[in-house]
């Protein structure tokens, strides 16, 4: 057999073997069983708490999932049907909003609810962040204008 034909036969054999491996890999990928990507997708779906507790110089307070301090606005009172922080106010005091709620460790889930426009409320107080807080745990919005107050772990504004 001429060397050229031997080279062709070797090439066909190698390609066939490679194709067989590719077919086996495809069969394995489509076979039922544990899919590693499904397991990692489940881990990604684990939802962080919407509201949790953090320790600060003001004591235990409510913070969002990123550790940013949460505030109550006195004019809202305990009416969660409407926010009185609108028209420019919400640029400095963004509303904490969510589609689904999850209470962090130590919080009473029954006190966590959605108010107007999916704004999160705890113990009847709509919750806000303050743009002046630049790091988790900052409380620079405490007492601003005499109407903004950090919310303690029981859901009560800290007014002192």
Secondary structure, 3 states (H helix, E strand, C coil): CCHHHHHHHHHHHHHHHHHHHHHHHHHHHHCCCCCHHHHHHHHHHCCCCCEEEEEECCEEEEEECCCCECEEEHHHCCCCCCCCCCCCHHHHCCECECCCCCECCCCCHHHEEECHHHEEEECCEECECCCCCCCCCCCCCCCHHHCEEEEECCCCECCC
